[in-house]
Amino acid sequence: MNTITLDYDIVVIGGGTAGPMAAIKAKTANPNLKVLLIEKANVKRSGAISMGMDGLNNAVIPGYATPEQYTKEITIANDGIVNQATVYAYAKHSFTTIQQLDQWGVKFEKDETGEYAVKKVHHMGAYVLPMPEGHDIKKVLYRQLKRAQVKINNRIVTTRLLKNAEGAINGVLGFDCRTGDFYVIKTKAAILCCGAAGRLGLPASGYLMGTYENPTNAGDGYAMAYHAGAELSNLECFQINPLIKDYNGPACAYVTGPLGGYTANSKGERFIECDYWSGQMMWEFYQELQSGNGPVFLKMDHLAEETIQTIEEILHSNERPSRGRFHEGRGTDYRQDMVEMQISEIGFCSGHSASGVWVNEKAETSVKGLYSAGDMAAVPHNYMLGAFTYGWFAGVNAAEYVVAQADSELNAQEIEAEKARIFAPLHRPEGLSPEQVEYKLRRMVNDYLQPPKTRQKIEIALKRFEEIKADIAQINASHPHELMRAAEVAVIRDCAEMAARASLFREESRWGLYHYRADCPEKNDQDWFCHAHLKKDQHGNMISFKKAVEPYLIPIEQDEANSYNLLRINKKLVAETVE
């Protein structure tokens, strides 16, 4: 095992969606820059889009929606706790990003006139743009990376960021999960694009890797940002999704919605008017389960054969290729059966909720020289197109930033300390397996942090997560790949503590089921209409603090602000209308 020292202008960490776009745009903005893309798997097949995607959930396309309309929609969906500047910046650039992807060869659904065939799922505008050949998207990205001459290092597990005396990023540390080589990379800027914290909670199925999010996205970026001193935002706002029972892929009511499918209770009754994922939608889902009308299902058995065939073509090919085989094994046929859904594991993901590393509209974090994009950057409900767009912002702005930055010496003491920490499991002749500790840790996350939350449960969680440090100190690894799993367990524990402390700090309920405190069940706008930020202080302690919500660029009327609280269908009103 060797120590390999490299020197680059910009290091992009994460080869999924945002990372490749950031690397491409940084390199094309200034071809003279040395740009490195690091991925712990392989860039050709990594990230949340590794198997392809079936469409864009938040395409702001002229004629269907406006940036202002979209900004309103996301502000309301996120209970008003939004830095609108970040959402609006995305919304204004959304169409440009789509045109770029189209030019590169990504195929979007178009109508008979050649216009984008946009579907409606959200309350206000139409934003869903299908991608019939979304399984090819990684190939498209990889071609552009090679064309831009971006240097790619696969199988590198990044563990820590280094800073110079002025507090600016100047280095990246990690190791090769096949050879065990230790990497010390000098850089003037780093862009974190590591995806969601997909292995925070344990799936209801019990499978460690059977998560909704790509399970390789263990929360590495959240942990690295935290240890680098960056601020993280609204980590109490958990991602909770309506998933297929025992499969943990999305039920995709938002995909079937435009074609007539919908979320229903055990009686086959629709109980929410909009299937767009939000905390309030999940709250209504949870309430239906508690009412005795569960389980909850995706209902498509009323649709025409041609429509069902179209749905199968979309759902069984791109995003989850194994879905058709799963239903076949279960004996589930959309033509006569409803698909059972469940509330499964919790996680951090700004793409579907709001929790992430704080960034401004330029993708800059609170640490100089550190940028972030994608599911780990706190731009609410940002999805795949948001990852592409903020990857674009990060690449261009980092390229501009590094030109004026001088080289600085790396801290040798920090490098040696991190090397010792990383490789410690290899030097233990015996001990606990990473999988054993991870299962125990994530089981505790479910037991104590899954909503409904209470102070008592969260305080117990914090004690247990502290005790897990002793287990982590006993993990042994026999080879570099197992070493990666050991490193990921430490990352998951960091994320679990952040989730607990953030949940304890916000003493109210907000975002529907995403942050429901049973001991503080009411929303308290007077004290808690603010961002809740978390960071590592100068003494190494994890601290939480309030940050005012930035002034709105797009005003929200009171009747609009409450629209997501009115998702439940009023059966009495429906009956009276029918009569």
Buried (B, 14 or more C-beta within 10 A) or exposed (E): EEEBEBEBBBBBBBBBBBBBBBBBBBBBBBEEBBBBBBBBBBBBBBBBBBBBBBBBBBBBBEEBBBBBBBBBBBBBBBBBBBBBBBBBBBBBBBBEBBEBBEEBBBBBBBEEEEEBBBBBBBBBBBBBBBBBBBBBBBBBBBEBBEEBEBBBBBBBBBBBBBBBEEEBBBBBBBBBBEEBBBBBBBBBBBBBBBBBBBBBBBBBBEEBEBBBBBBBBBBBBBBBBBBBBBBBBBBBBBBBBBBBBBBBBBBBBBBBBBBBBBBBBBEEBBBBBBBBBBBBBBBBBBBBBEEEBBEBBBBBBBBEEEBBEBBBEBBBBBBBEEBBEBBEEBEBEBBEBBBBBBBBBBBBBBBBBBBBBBBBBBBBBBBBBBBBBBBBBBBBBBBBBBBBBBBBBBBBBBBBBBEEBEEBEBBEEBBEEBBEBBBBBBEBEEBBBBBEBBBBBBBBBBBBBBBBBBBEBBEBBBEBBEEBEEBBEEBBBEEBEBBBBBBBBBBBBBBBBBBBBBBBBBEBBBBBBBBBBEEBEEBEEEEBBBBBBBBBEEEEEBEBEBBEBEEBBBEBEEEBBEBBBEBBBEEEEEEEEEE
